């Protein structure tokens, strides 16, 4: 299925996250599967920071379970999320896709997060 089949009003954006250029709460909800930050440390946090700054309602994001405490701490303390909740833990079977992948496949534990941007007196901050 895709958005068109489901008759959903969705805009897909493909860009370098650091060059997005949006200011303020531009979208209702962000759903993302950022890079895990294994190859480039902190890459997932770059995505999370931007998502929490452009979403007015919620961010749904996948992150490695092994980074759970780091993701929660960064979201609540550094990125101004009002809440950060793991909805479920999933298993991803990641096949060898890139030259830097050393193994034929890797089973990775992943958390599905729901994060809510902080609001003050009904306004986005």
Beta strands, then each sheet from edge to edge (+ up, - down):
strand 1: 27-32
strand 2: 55-64
strand 3: 81-95
strand 4: 105-117
strand 5: 119-120
strand 6: 123-124
sheet 1: 1+ 2+ 4- 3+
sheet 2: 5+ 6-
end
